[in-house]
Amino acid sequence: MKELTYEQAYKRLEEIVKKLENGSVPLEESMKLFEEGTKLANFCNSKLNAAEQKFTQLITENSESDNNE
């Protein structure tokens, strides 16, 4: 998978979900879309986890610097 931004991956995931929910996609294509969607969901989840860790780190660092003043 080429490197996507979170927003690009999320948008593509939404498109896949709509196609699968519609039910008009043949089984083989549905399986390919499901596989792609799973990869995109994992990608988005890892990006969100990384962002959460960064925010936690920044908050901790900011809190520590406030306590040292």
All heavy atoms as TSV, in Angstrom:
chain	resi	resn	atom	element	x	y	z
A	1	MET	N	N	0.854	-1.181	0.000
A	1	MET	CA	C	0.000	0.000	0.000
A	1	MET	C	C	0.895	1.237	0.000
A	1	MET	O	O	1.799	1.341	0.810
A	1	MET	CB	C	-0.886	-0.022	1.254
A	1	MET	CG	C	-1.796	1.157	1.356
A	1	MET	SD	S	-2.829	1.243	2.865
A	1	MET	CE	C	-3.343	-0.420	3.111
A	2	LYS	N	N	0.628	2.151	-0.918
A	2	LYS	CA	C	1.406	3.393	-0.928
A	2	LYS	C	C	1.096	4.184	0.332
A	2	LYS	O	O	0.048	4.015	0.944
A	2	LYS	CB	C	1.103	4.217	-2.178
A	2	LYS	CG	C	-0.289	4.811	-2.220
A	2	LYS	CD	C	-0.491	5.681	-3.435
A	2	LYS	CE	C	-1.871	6.311	-3.347
A	2	LYS	NZ	N	-2.077	7.336	-4.301
A	3	GLU	N	N	2.038	5.024	0.720
A	3	GLU	CA	C	1.868	5.790	1.951
A	3	GLU	C	C	0.771	6.835	1.765
A	3	GLU	O	O	0.876	7.720	0.921
A	3	GLU	CB	C	3.181	6.452	2.354
A	3	GLU	CG	C	3.151	7.106	3.702
A	3	GLU	CD	C	2.915	6.136	4.861
A	3	GLU	OE1	O	3.299	4.966	4.745
A	3	GLU	OE2	O	2.337	6.564	5.872
A	4	LEU	N	N	-0.265	6.700	2.531
A	4	LEU	CA	C	-1.400	7.612	2.487
A	4	LEU	C	C	-1.397	8.471	3.741
A	4	LEU	O	O	-0.816	8.091	4.756
A	4	LEU	CB	C	-2.716	6.823	2.476
A	4	LEU	CG	C	-2.992	5.877	1.327
A	4	LEU	CD1	C	-4.241	5.059	1.628
A	4	LEU	CD2	C	-3.184	6.647	0.041
A	5	THR	N	N	-2.084	9.567	3.658
A	5	THR	CA	C	-2.345	10.318	4.878
A	5	THR	C	C	-3.506	9.629	5.589
A	5	THR	O	O	-4.236	8.822	4.995
A	5	THR	CB	C	-2.742	11.779	4.577
A	5	THR	OG1	O	-3.992	11.783	3.872
A	5	THR	CG2	C	-1.675	12.495	3.772
A	6	TYR	N	N	-3.677	9.956	6.843
A	6	TYR	CA	C	-4.809	9.414	7.595
A	6	TYR	C	C	-6.118	9.761	6.893
A	6	TYR	O	O	-6.993	8.911	6.731
A	6	TYR	CB	C	-4.808	9.967	9.030
A	6	TYR	CG	C	-6.047	9.593	9.782
A	6	TYR	CD1	C	-6.144	8.361	10.406
A	6	TYR	CD2	C	-7.140	10.465	9.835
A	6	TYR	CE1	C	-7.300	8.002	11.080
A	6	TYR	CE2	C	-8.295	10.109	10.502
A	6	TYR	CZ	C	-8.378	8.874	11.124
A	6	TYR	OH	O	-9.535	8.527	11.772
A	7	GLU	N	N	-6.229	11.005	6.462
A	7	GLU	CA	C	-7.469	11.472	5.835
A	7	GLU	C	C	-7.773	10.719	4.543
A	7	GLU	O	O	-8.927	10.372	4.275
A	7	GLU	CB	C	-7.392	12.981	5.571
A	7	GLU	CG	C	-7.404	13.835	6.824
A	7	GLU	CD	C	-6.068	13.892	7.567
A	7	GLU	OE1	O	-5.031	13.427	7.032
A	7	GLU	OE2	O	-6.059	14.386	8.705
A	8	GLN	N	N	-6.750	10.471	3.724
A	8	GLN	CA	C	-6.939	9.730	2.478
A	8	GLN	C	C	-7.377	8.298	2.767
A	8	GLN	O	O	-8.285	7.779	2.112
A	8	GLN	CB	C	-5.649	9.720	1.655
A	8	GLN	CG	C	-5.264	11.059	1.086
A	8	GLN	CD	C	-3.853	11.048	0.517
A	8	GLN	OE1	O	-2.960	10.366	1.028
A	8	GLN	NE2	N	-3.641	11.820	-0.537
A	9	ALA	N	N	-6.726	7.677	3.723
A	9	ALA	CA	C	-7.061	6.292	4.079
A	9	ALA	C	C	-8.484	6.205	4.625
A	9	ALA	O	O	-9.243	5.302	4.269
A	9	ALA	CB	C	-6.057	5.751	5.089
A	10	TYR	N	N	-8.849	7.151	5.474
A	10	TYR	CA	C	-10.185	7.145	6.062
A	10	TYR	C	C	-11.260	7.346	4.989
A	10	TYR	O	O	-12.290	6.666	5.003
A	10	TYR	CB	C	-10.288	8.223	7.144
A	10	TYR	CG	C	-11.545	8.122	7.961
A	10	TYR	CD1	C	-11.628	7.233	9.023
A	10	TYR	CD2	C	-12.656	8.914	7.661
A	10	TYR	CE1	C	-12.791	7.132	9.765
A	10	TYR	CE2	C	-13.816	8.812	8.404
A	10	TYR	CZ	C	-13.882	7.916	9.455
A	10	TYR	OH	O	-15.041	7.817	10.182
A	11	LYS	N	N	-10.995	8.243	4.059
A	11	LYS	CA	C	-11.951	8.491	2.978
A	11	LYS	C	C	-12.139	7.234	2.127
A	11	LYS	O	O	-13.264	6.868	1.788
A	11	LYS	CB	C	-11.479	9.653	2.106
A	11	LYS	CG	C	-12.443	9.999	0.999
A	11	LYS	CD	C	-11.992	11.192	0.196
A	11	LYS	CE	C	-13.000	11.468	-0.908
A	11	LYS	NZ	N	-12.593	12.546	-1.781
A	12	ARG	N	N	-11.034	6.570	1.790
A	12	ARG	CA	C	-11.127	5.340	1.004
A	12	ARG	C	C	-11.867	4.259	1.790
A	12	ARG	O	O	-12.682	3.528	1.229
A	12	ARG	CB	C	-9.723	4.865	0.603
A	12	ARG	CG	C	-9.696	3.553	-0.131
A	12	ARG	CD	C	-10.390	3.620	-1.473
A	12	ARG	NE	N	-10.371	2.303	-2.096
A	12	ARG	CZ	C	-11.327	1.820	-2.853
A	12	ARG	NH1	N	-12.370	2.561	-3.172
A	12	ARG	NH2	N	-11.240	0.604	-3.357
A	13	LEU	N	N	-11.612	4.177	3.082
A	13	LEU	CA	C	-12.304	3.202	3.916
A	13	LEU	C	C	-13.807	3.463	3.916
A	13	LEU	O	O	-14.605	2.525	3.819
A	13	LEU	CB	C	-11.743	3.244	5.341
A	13	LEU	CG	C	-12.279	2.240	6.340
A	13	LEU	CD1	C	-12.122	0.803	5.846
A	13	LEU	CD2	C	-11.577	2.415	7.682
A	14	GLU	N	N	-14.200	4.708	4.000
A	14	GLU	CA	C	-15.628	5.057	3.934
A	14	GLU	C	C	-16.241	4.613	2.610
A	14	GLU	O	O	-17.364	4.102	2.578
A	14	GLU	CB	C	-15.825	6.556	4.110
A	14	GLU	CG	C	-15.678	7.040	5.528
A	14	GLU	CD	C	-15.940	8.528	5.669
A	14	GLU	OE1	O	-15.533	9.311	4.777
A	14	GLU	OE2	O	-16.558	8.907	6.674
A	15	GLU	N	N	-15.510	4.824	1.506
A	15	GLU	CA	C	-15.998	4.404	0.188
A	15	GLU	C	C	-16.204	2.888	0.144
A	15	GLU	O	O	-17.212	2.406	-0.389
A	15	GLU	CB	C	-15.006	4.810	-0.903
A	15	GLU	CG	C	-14.877	6.299	-1.114
A	15	GLU	CD	C	-13.689	6.686	-1.994
A	15	GLU	OE1	O	-12.940	5.793	-2.447
A	15	GLU	OE2	O	-13.509	7.899	-2.226
A	16	ILE	N	N	-15.266	2.159	0.698
A	16	ILE	CA	C	-15.354	0.699	0.708
A	16	ILE	C	C	-16.557	0.243	1.528
A	16	ILE	O	O	-17.316	-0.634	1.096
A	16	ILE	CB	C	-14.042	0.084	1.247
A	16	ILE	CG1	C	-12.931	0.282	0.213
A	16	ILE	CG2	C	-14.216	-1.389	1.590
A	16	ILE	CD1	C	-11.540	-0.084	0.696
A	17	VAL	N	N	-16.739	0.836	2.695
A	17	VAL	CA	C	-17.866	0.467	3.553
A	17	VAL	C	C	-19.186	0.703	2.823
A	17	VAL	O	O	-20.085	-0.155	2.846
A	17	VAL	CB	C	-17.822	1.236	4.892
A	17	VAL	CG1	C	-19.124	1.086	5.668
A	17	VAL	CG2	C	-16.637	0.767	5.720
A	18	LYS	N	N	-19.321	1.833	2.148
A	18	LYS	CA	C	-20.556	2.123	1.406
A	18	LYS	C	C	-20.806	1.079	0.329
A	18	LYS	O	O	-21.931	0.613	0.153
A	18	LYS	CB	C	-20.489	3.525	0.794
A	18	LYS	CG	C	-20.677	4.627	1.805
A	18	LYS	CD	C	-20.579	5.997	1.164
A	18	LYS	CE	C	-20.628	7.068	2.230
A	18	LYS	NZ	N	-20.432	8.411	1.691
A	19	LYS	N	N	-19.750	0.706	-0.408
A	19	LYS	CA	C	-19.905	-0.307	-1.458
A	19	LYS	C	C	-20.330	-1.646	-0.871
A	19	LYS	O	O	-21.211	-2.316	-1.406
A	19	LYS	CB	C	-18.595	-0.489	-2.232
A	19	LYS	CG	C	-18.301	0.594	-3.211
A	19	LYS	CD	C	-17.017	0.288	-3.986
A	19	LYS	CE	C	-16.715	1.367	-4.999
A	19	LYS	NZ	N	-15.510	1.059	-5.779
A	20	LEU	N	N	-19.706	-2.031	0.225
A	20	LEU	CA	C	-20.032	-3.321	0.839
A	20	LEU	C	C	-21.433	-3.309	1.442
A	20	LEU	O	O	-22.150	-4.310	1.370
A	20	LEU	CB	C	-18.989	-3.688	1.888
A	20	LEU	CG	C	-17.602	-4.024	1.342
A	20	LEU	CD1	C	-16.610	-4.232	2.479
A	20	LEU	CD2	C	-17.648	-5.245	0.442
A	21	GLU	N	N	-21.825	-2.192	2.039
A	21	GLU	CA	C	-23.169	-2.095	2.617
A	21	GLU	C	C	-24.240	-2.111	1.540
A	21	GLU	O	O	-25.341	-2.608	1.763
A	21	GLU	CB	C	-23.289	-0.826	3.460
A	21	GLU	CG	C	-22.578	-0.918	4.782
A	21	GLU	CD	C	-22.704	0.340	5.612
A	21	GLU	OE1	O	-23.045	1.423	5.078
A	21	GLU	OE2	O	-22.446	0.246	6.823
A	22	ASN	N	N	-23.910	-1.575	0.379
A	22	ASN	CA	C	-24.848	-1.531	-0.733
A	22	ASN	C	C	-25.240	-2.943	-1.162
A	22	ASN	O	O	-26.377	-3.192	-1.561
A	22	ASN	CB	C	-24.221	-0.753	-1.898
A	22	ASN	CG	C	-25.170	-0.529	-3.038
A	22	ASN	OD1	O	-26.307	-0.976	-3.036
A	22	ASN	ND2	N	-24.696	0.175	-4.037
A	23	GLY	N	N	-24.300	-3.862	-1.099
A	23	GLY	CA	C	-24.594	-5.256	-1.415
A	23	GLY	C	C	-24.632	-5.587	-2.890
A	23	GLY	O	O	-24.967	-6.711	-3.262
A	24	SER	N	N	-24.282	-4.652	-3.740
A	24	SER	CA	C	-24.360	-4.897	-5.180
A	24	SER	C	C	-23.023	-5.317	-5.783
A	24	SER	O	O	-22.921	-5.502	-6.989
A	24	SER	CB	C	-24.875	-3.648	-5.900
A	24	SER	OG	O	-23.975	-2.581	-5.720
A	25	VAL	N	N	-22.018	-5.490	-4.944
A	25	VAL	CA	C	-20.685	-5.847	-5.414
A	25	VAL	C	C	-20.580	-7.374	-5.441
A	25	VAL	O	O	-20.981	-8.044	-4.490
A	25	VAL	CB	C	-19.617	-5.249	-4.473
A	25	VAL	CG1	C	-18.227	-5.609	-4.938
A	25	VAL	CG2	C	-19.771	-3.745	-4.373
A	26	PRO	N	N	-20.045	-7.939	-6.533
A	26	PRO	CA	C	-19.877	-9.391	-6.597
A	26	PRO	C	C	-18.987	-9.906	-5.459
A	26	PRO	O	O	-18.162	-9.160	-4.913
A	26	PRO	CB	C	-19.186	-9.630	-7.949
A	26	PRO	CG	C	-19.420	-8.389	-8.736
A	26	PRO	CD	C	-19.591	-7.273	-7.749
A	27	LEU	N	N	-19.151	-11.173	-5.132
A	27	LEU	CA	C	-18.456	-11.765	-3.990
A	27	LEU	C	C	-16.948	-11.591	-4.068
A	27	LEU	O	O	-16.318	-11.185	-3.087
A	27	LEU	CB	C	-18.805	-13.256	-3.880
A	27	LEU	CG	C	-18.114	-13.999	-2.741
A	27	LEU	CD1	C	-18.485	-13.398	-1.393
A	27	LEU	CD2	C	-18.469	-15.471	-2.791
A	28	GLU	N	N	-16.344	-11.889	-5.201
A	28	GLU	CA	C	-14.889	-11.792	-5.311
A	28	GLU	C	C	-14.407	-10.361	-5.080
A	28	GLU	O	O	-13.430	-10.121	-4.379
A	28	GLU	CB	C	-14.407	-12.296	-6.670
A	28	GLU	CG	C	-12.903	-12.451	-6.714
A	28	GLU	CD	C	-12.438	-13.298	-7.876
A	28	GLU	OE1	O	-13.081	-14.302	-8.177
A	28	GLU	OE2	O	-11.423	-12.905	-8.466
A	29	GLU	N	N	-15.112	-9.401	-5.656
A	29	GLU	CA	C	-14.742	-7.997	-5.438
A	29	GLU	C	C	-14.983	-7.602	-3.985
A	29	GLU	O	O	-14.195	-6.854	-3.402
A	29	GLU	CB	C	-15.529	-7.074	-6.372
A	29	GLU	CG	C	-15.086	-5.632	-6.279
A	29	GLU	CD	C	-15.850	-4.688	-7.208
A	29	GLU	OE1	O	-16.552	-5.165	-8.112
A	29	GLU	OE2	O	-15.742	-3.473	-6.997
A	30	SER	N	N	-16.051	-8.115	-3.390
A	30	SER	CA	C	-16.328	-7.835	-1.979
A	30	SER	C	C	-15.185	-8.313	-1.103
A	30	SER	O	O	-14.786	-7.630	-0.159
A	30	SER	CB	C	-17.614	-8.530	-1.530
A	30	SER	OG	O	-18.733	-7.965	-2.139
A	31	MET	N	N	-14.658	-9.478	-1.409
A	31	MET	CA	C	-13.553	-10.023	-0.611
A	31	MET	C	C	-12.312	-9.152	-0.761
A	31	MET	O	O	-11.621	-8.892	0.221
A	31	MET	CB	C	-13.282	-11.466	-1.006
A	31	MET	CG	C	-14.482	-12.323	-0.676
A	31	MET	SD	S	-14.255	-14.072	-0.502
A	31	MET	CE	C	-12.776	-14.282	0.351
A	32	LYS	N	N	-12.038	-8.671	-1.973
A	32	LYS	CA	C	-10.886	-7.795	-2.191
A	32	LYS	C	C	-11.078	-6.470	-1.464
A	32	LYS	O	O	-10.147	-5.937	-0.854
A	32	LYS	CB	C	-10.669	-7.551	-3.684
A	32	LYS	CG	C	-10.122	-8.748	-4.421
A	32	LYS	CD	C	-9.953	-8.470	-5.893
A	32	LYS	CE	C	-9.473	-9.714	-6.626
A	32	LYS	NZ	N	-9.361	-9.502	-8.070
A	33	LEU	N	N	-12.293	-5.936	-1.536
A	33	LEU	CA	C	-12.587	-4.683	-0.840
A	33	LEU	C	C	-12.475	-4.848	0.669
A	33	LEU	O	O	-11.954	-3.980	1.364
A	33	LEU	CB	C	-13.986	-4.174	-1.212
A	33	LEU	CG	C	-14.148	-3.605	-2.618
A	33	LEU	CD1	C	-15.621	-3.348	-2.922
A	33	LEU	CD2	C	-13.331	-2.334	-2.772
A	34	PHE	N	N	-12.965	-5.990	1.165
A	34	PHE	CA	C	-12.873	-6.252	2.598
A	34	PHE	C	C	-11.414	-6.321	3.038
A	34	PHE	O	O	-11.037	-5.763	4.070
A	34	PHE	CB	C	-13.598	-7.555	2.949
A	34	PHE	CG	C	-13.588	-7.846	4.422
A	34	PHE	CD1	C	-14.490	-7.227	5.268
A	34	PHE	CD2	C	-12.669	-8.733	4.955
A	34	PHE	CE1	C	-14.472	-7.483	6.627
A	34	PHE	CE2	C	-12.647	-8.994	6.316
A	34	PHE	CZ	C	-13.553	-8.379	7.153
A	35	GLU	N	N	-10.589	-6.979	2.246
A	35	GLU	CA	C	-9.164	-7.076	2.568
A	35	GLU	C	C	-8.514	-5.687	2.569
A	35	GLU	O	O	-7.764	-5.339	3.479
A	35	GLU	CB	C	-8.461	-7.982	1.560
A	35	GLU	CG	C	-6.994	-8.183	1.847
A	35	GLU	CD	C	-6.312	-9.109	0.857
A	35	GLU	OE1	O	-6.979	-9.646	-0.046
A	35	GLU	OE2	O	-5.089	-9.291	0.988
A	36	GLU	N	N	-8.815	-4.899	1.547
A	36	GLU	CA	C	-8.274	-3.540	1.492
A	36	GLU	C	C	-8.773	-2.715	2.680
A	36	GLU	O	O	-8.006	-1.980	3.306
A	36	GLU	CB	C	-8.674	-2.858	0.182
A	36	GLU	CG	C	-8.130	-1.460	0.042
A	36	GLU	CD	C	-8.609	-0.715	-1.207
A	36	GLU	OE1	O	-9.325	-1.313	-2.042
A	36	GLU	OE2	O	-8.263	0.467	-1.336
A	37	GLY	N	N	-10.051	-2.858	2.990
A	37	GLY	CA	C	-10.632	-2.124	4.109
A	37	GLY	C	C	-9.990	-2.488	5.435
A	37	GLY	O	O	-9.751	-1.616	6.275
A	38	THR	N	N	-9.685	-3.762	5.617
A	38	THR	CA	C	-9.026	-4.210	6.838
A	38	THR	C	C	-7.646	-3.574	6.963
A	38	THR	O	O	-7.265	-3.096	8.030
A	38	THR	CB	C	-8.910	-5.748	6.846
A	38	THR	OG1	O	-10.224	-6.305	6.768
A	38	THR	CG2	C	-8.219	-6.249	8.096
A	39	LYS	N	N	-6.911	-3.534	5.863
A	39	LYS	CA	C	-5.583	-2.903	5.877
A	39	LYS	C	C	-5.693	-1.411	6.176
A	39	LYS	O	O	-4.902	-0.859	6.951
A	39	LYS	CB	C	-4.874	-3.129	4.543
A	39	LYS	CG	C	-4.445	-4.567	4.330
A	39	LYS	CD	C	-3.818	-4.751	2.970
A	39	LYS	CE	C	-3.457	-6.213	2.725
A	39	LYS	NZ	N	-2.920	-6.434	1.384
A	40	LEU	N	N	-6.675	-0.767	5.562
A	40	LEU	CA	C	-6.870	0.665	5.801
A	40	LEU	C	C	-7.274	0.938	7.250
A	40	LEU	O	O	-6.796	1.897	7.861
A	40	LEU	CB	C	-7.925	1.227	4.846
A	40	LEU	CG	C	-7.507	1.337	3.384
A	40	LEU	CD1	C	-8.717	1.583	2.499
A	40	LEU	CD2	C	-6.479	2.442	3.204
A	41	ALA	N	N	-8.141	0.099	7.802
A	41	ALA	CA	C	-8.565	0.271	9.190
A	41	ALA	C	C	-7.374	0.120	10.129
A	41	ALA	O	O	-7.218	0.906	11.081
A	41	ALA	CB	C	-9.658	-0.733	9.544
A	42	ASN	N	N	-6.523	-0.860	9.874
A	42	ASN	CA	C	-5.321	-1.044	10.695
A	42	ASN	C	C	-4.384	0.158	10.568
A	42	ASN	O	O	-3.808	0.618	11.560
A	42	ASN	CB	C	-4.587	-2.324	10.307
A	42	ASN	CG	C	-5.329	-3.563	10.745
A	42	ASN	OD1	O	-6.126	-3.534	11.681
A	42	ASN	ND2	N	-5.088	-4.667	10.063
A	43	PHE	N	N	-4.232	0.658	9.350
A	43	PHE	CA	C	-3.391	1.836	9.101
A	43	PHE	C	C	-3.928	3.037	9.885
A	43	PHE	O	O	-3.173	3.721	10.591
A	43	PHE	CB	C	-3.358	2.137	7.598
A	43	PHE	CG	C	-2.668	3.422	7.248
A	43	PHE	CD1	C	-1.290	3.477	7.150
A	43	PHE	CD2	C	-3.397	4.577	7.004
A	43	PHE	CE1	C	-0.640	4.667	6.816
A	43	PHE	CE2	C	-2.767	5.762	6.673
A	43	PHE	CZ	C	-1.381	5.807	6.582
A	44	CYS	N	N	-5.232	3.283	9.777
A	44	CYS	CA	C	-5.843	4.416	10.477
A	44	CYS	C	C	-5.692	4.252	11.993
A	44	CYS	O	O	-5.376	5.220	12.696
A	44	CYS	CB	C	-7.319	4.542	10.111
A	44	CYS	SG	S	-7.613	5.149	8.432
A	45	ASN	N	N	-5.903	3.045	12.476
A	45	ASN	CA	C	-5.772	2.790	13.904
A	45	ASN	C	C	-4.350	3.062	14.388
A	45	ASN	O	O	-4.151	3.666	15.450
A	45	ASN	CB	C	-6.177	1.349	14.218
A	45	ASN	CG	C	-6.334	1.107	15.688
A	45	ASN	OD1	O	-6.897	1.925	16.406
A	45	ASN	ND2	N	-5.837	-0.027	16.155
A	46	SER	N	N	-3.358	2.641	13.611
A	46	SER	CA	C	-1.971	2.883	14.030
A	46	SER	C	C	-1.640	4.376	14.015
A	46	SER	O	O	-0.925	4.864	14.890
A	46	SER	CB	C	-0.984	2.089	13.175
A	46	SER	OG	O	-0.913	2.592	11.873
A	47	LYS	N	N	-2.173	5.107	13.034
A	47	LYS	CA	C	-1.961	6.566	12.999
A	47	LYS	C	C	-2.598	7.239	14.212
A	47	LYS	O	O	-2.011	8.136	14.818
A	47	LYS	CB	C	-2.536	7.170	11.711
A	47	LYS	CG	C	-1.770	6.824	10.458
A	47	LYS	CD	C	-0.467	7.577	10.424
A	47	LYS	CE	C	0.214	7.416	9.086
A	47	LYS	NZ	N	1.489	8.103	9.009
A	48	LEU	N	N	-3.811	6.806	14.566
A	48	LEU	CA	C	-4.482	7.383	15.728
A	48	LEU	C	C	-3.733	7.055	17.017
A	48	LEU	O	O	-3.595	7.910	17.896
A	48	LEU	CB	C	-5.927	6.875	15.819
A	48	LEU	CG	C	-6.886	7.442	14.787
A	48	LEU	CD1	C	-8.235	6.733	14.881
A	48	LEU	CD2	C	-7.064	8.933	14.952
A	49	ASN	N	N	-3.250	5.826	17.129
A	49	ASN	CA	C	-2.479	5.450	18.319
A	49	ASN	C	C	-1.208	6.273	18.434
A	49	ASN	O	O	-0.839	6.716	19.529
A	49	ASN	CB	C	-2.138	3.955	18.297
A	49	ASN	CG	C	-3.326	3.089	18.620
A	49	ASN	OD1	O	-4.287	3.523	19.237
A	49	ASN	ND2	N	-3.274	1.840	18.185
A	50	ALA	N	N	-0.529	6.488	17.314
A	50	ALA	CA	C	0.695	7.296	17.326
A	50	ALA	C	C	0.386	8.737	17.732
A	50	ALA	O	O	1.123	9.345	18.513
A	50	ALA	CB	C	1.368	7.261	15.958
A	51	ALA	N	N	-0.711	9.271	17.225
A	51	ALA	CA	C	-1.100	10.639	17.582
A	51	ALA	C	C	-1.442	10.724	19.068
A	51	ALA	O	O	-1.043	11.678	19.755
A	51	ALA	CB	C	-2.285	11.087	16.733
A	52	GLU	N	N	-2.146	9.725	19.578
A	52	GLU	CA	C	-2.498	9.715	20.999
A	52	GLU	C	C	-1.240	9.663	21.869
A	52	GLU	O	O	-1.135	10.382	22.871
A	52	GLU	CB	C	-3.391	8.515	21.307
A	52	GLU	CG	C	-3.825	8.450	22.757
A	52	GLU	CD	C	-4.719	7.263	23.053
A	52	GLU	OE1	O	-4.709	6.270	22.294
A	52	GLU	OE2	O	-5.428	7.328	24.067
A	53	GLN	N	N	-0.278	8.844	21.484
A	53	GLN	CA	C	0.972	8.766	22.237
A	53	GLN	C	C	1.705	10.101	22.222
A	53	GLN	O	O	2.256	10.529	23.231
A	53	GLN	CB	C	1.865	7.668	21.672
A	53	GLN	CG	C	1.376	6.278	21.984
A	53	GLN	CD	C	2.232	5.201	21.341
A	53	GLN	OE1	O	3.138	5.483	20.562
A	53	GLN	NE2	N	1.951	3.953	21.666
A	54	LYS	N	N	1.698	10.745	21.069
A	54	LYS	CA	C	2.371	12.046	20.953
A	54	LYS	C	C	1.689	13.081	21.844
A	54	LYS	O	O	2.357	13.855	22.539
A	54	LYS	CB	C	2.383	12.498	19.487
A	54	LYS	CG	C	3.100	13.802	19.254
A	54	LYS	CD	C	4.589	13.678	19.526
A	54	LYS	CE	C	5.305	14.964	19.194
A	54	LYS	NZ	N	6.702	14.940	19.544
A	55	PHE	N	N	0.359	13.114	21.820
A	55	PHE	CA	C	-0.376	14.050	22.676
A	55	PHE	C	C	-0.095	13.770	24.151
A	55	PHE	O	O	0.138	14.693	24.934
A	55	PHE	CB	C	-1.889	13.981	22.427
A	55	PHE	CG	C	-2.329	14.681	21.181
A	55	PHE	CD1	C	-3.023	13.998	20.192
A	55	PHE	CD2	C	-2.064	16.023	20.978
A	55	PHE	CE1	C	-3.434	14.629	19.039
A	55	PHE	CE2	C	-2.467	16.676	19.823
A	55	PHE	CZ	C	-3.159	15.970	18.858
A	56	THR	N	N	-0.096	12.514	24.529
A	56	THR	CA	C	0.188	12.143	25.915
A	56	THR	C	C	1.586	12.597	26.312
A	56	THR	O	O	1.787	13.149	27.405
A	56	THR	CB	C	0.042	10.617	26.104
A	56	THR	OG1	O	-1.293	10.238	25.760
A	56	THR	CG2	C	0.335	10.212	27.535
A	57	GLN	N	N	2.536	12.385	25.427
A	57	GLN	CA	C	3.914	12.807	25.687
A	57	GLN	C	C	3.991	14.321	25.854
A	57	GLN	O	O	4.620	14.820	26.781
A	57	GLN	CB	C	4.829	12.363	24.548
A	57	GLN	CG	C	6.264	12.796	24.708
A	57	GLN	CD	C	7.110	12.441	23.493
A	57	GLN	OE1	O	6.625	11.880	22.517
A	57	GLN	NE2	N	8.379	12.783	23.544
A	58	LEU	N	N	3.340	15.059	24.965
A	58	LEU	CA	C	3.369	16.515	25.048
A	58	LEU	C	C	2.710	17.019	26.321
A	58	LEU	O	O	3.209	17.940	26.968
A	58	LEU	CB	C	2.689	17.127	23.820
A	58	LEU	CG	C	3.421	16.953	22.498
A	58	LEU	CD1	C	2.538	17.398	21.340
A	58	LEU	CD2	C	4.731	17.726	22.505
A	59	ILE	N	N	1.590	16.412	26.692
A	59	ILE	CA	C	0.887	16.825	27.912
A	59	ILE	C	C	1.753	16.538	29.134
A	59	ILE	O	O	1.866	17.367	30.040
A	59	ILE	CB	C	-0.483	16.120	28.017
A	59	ILE	CG1	C	-1.424	16.699	26.949
A	59	ILE	CG2	C	-1.079	16.268	29.408
A	59	ILE	CD1	C	-2.709	15.926	26.773
A	60	THR	N	N	2.380	15.366	29.147
A	60	THR	CA	C	3.254	15.000	30.262
A	60	THR	C	C	4.423	15.954	30.355
A	60	THR	O	O	4.760	16.441	31.447
A	60	THR	CB	C	3.756	13.547	30.101
A	60	THR	OG1	O	2.626	12.680	30.045
A	60	THR	CG2	C	4.657	13.148	31.245
A	61	GLU	N	N	5.055	16.235	29.227
A	61	GLU	CA	C	6.199	17.159	29.222
A	61	GLU	C	C	5.771	18.552	29.677
A	61	GLU	O	O	6.483	19.204	30.443
A	61	GLU	CB	C	6.829	17.225	27.830
A	61	GLU	CG	C	7.584	15.967	27.451
A	61	GLU	CD	C	8.041	15.973	26.003
A	61	GLU	OE1	O	7.780	16.952	25.267
A	61	GLU	OE2	O	8.663	14.973	25.604
A	62	ASN	N	N	4.613	18.993	29.214
A	62	ASN	CA	C	4.117	20.314	29.597
A	62	ASN	C	C	3.799	20.351	31.091
A	62	ASN	O	O	4.118	21.328	31.778
A	62	ASN	CB	C	2.865	20.668	28.784
A	62	ASN	CG	C	2.432	22.099	28.991
A	62	ASN	OD1	O	3.242	22.993	29.166
A	62	ASN	ND2	N	1.118	22.310	28.984
A	63	SER	N	N	3.214	19.293	31.603
A	63	SER	CA	C	2.884	19.219	33.022
A	63	SER	C	C	4.141	19.225	33.874
A	63	SER	O	O	4.212	19.891	34.903
A	63	SER	CB	C	2.068	17.957	33.296
A	63	SER	OG	O	1.820	17.824	34.665
A	64	GLU	N	N	5.149	18.481	33.437
A	64	GLU	CA	C	6.412	18.432	34.173
A	64	GLU	C	C	7.105	19.790	34.161
A	64	GLU	O	O	7.667	20.217	35.157
A	64	GLU	CB	C	7.333	17.365	33.579
A	64	GLU	CG	C	6.880	15.961	33.872
A	64	GLU	CD	C	7.701	14.906	33.136
A	64	GLU	OE1	O	8.585	15.256	32.338
A	64	GLU	OE2	O	7.426	13.710	33.365
A	65	SER	N	N	7.041	20.477	33.025
A	65	SER	CA	C	7.695	21.781	32.947
A	65	SER	C	C	6.952	22.803	33.809
A	65	SER	O	O	7.568	23.665	34.419
A	65	SER	CB	C	7.784	22.222	31.489
A	65	SER	OG	O	6.963	23.285	31.176
A	66	ASP	N	N	5.619	22.689	33.906
A	66	ASP	CA	C	4.849	23.584	34.778
A	66	ASP	C	C	5.190	23.337	36.247
A	66	ASP	O	O	5.228	24.264	37.044
A	66	ASP	CB	C	3.347	23.398	34.573
A	66	ASP	CG	C	2.851	23.980	33.247
A	66	ASP	OD1	O	3.619	24.734	32.614
A	66	ASP	OD2	O	1.719	23.651	32.846
A	67	ASN	N	N	5.423	22.084	36.609
A	67	ASN	CA	C	5.740	21.746	38.003
A	67	ASN	C	C	7.136	22.185	38.406
A	67	ASN	O	O	7.410	22.378	39.585
A	67	ASN	CB	C	5.606	20.233	38.231
A	67	ASN	CG	C	4.173	19.787	38.212
A	67	ASN	OD1	O	3.257	20.571	38.470
A	67	ASN	ND2	N	3.929	18.522	37.898
A	68	ASN	N	N	8.009	22.344	37.435
A	68	ASN	CA	C	9.384	22.736	37.728
A	68	ASN	C	C	9.545	24.256	37.833
A	68	ASN	O	O	10.610	24.734	38.191
A	68	ASN	CB	C	10.347	22.184	36.676
A	68	ASN	CG	C	10.499	20.692	36.772
A	68	ASN	OD1	O	10.343	20.121	37.855
A	68	ASN	ND2	N	10.778	20.050	35.665
A	69	GLU	N	N	8.536	24.983	37.521
A	69	GLU	CA	C	8.641	26.461	37.570
A	69	GLU	C	C	8.308	27.017	38.913
A	69	GLU	O	O	7.695	26.593	39.738
A	69	GLU	CB	C	7.717	27.084	36.509
A	69	GLU	CG	C	8.210	26.796	35.122
A	69	GLU	CD	C	7.296	27.383	34.055
A	69	GLU	OE1	O	6.337	28.126	34.370
A	69	GLU	OE2	O	7.526	27.112	32.893
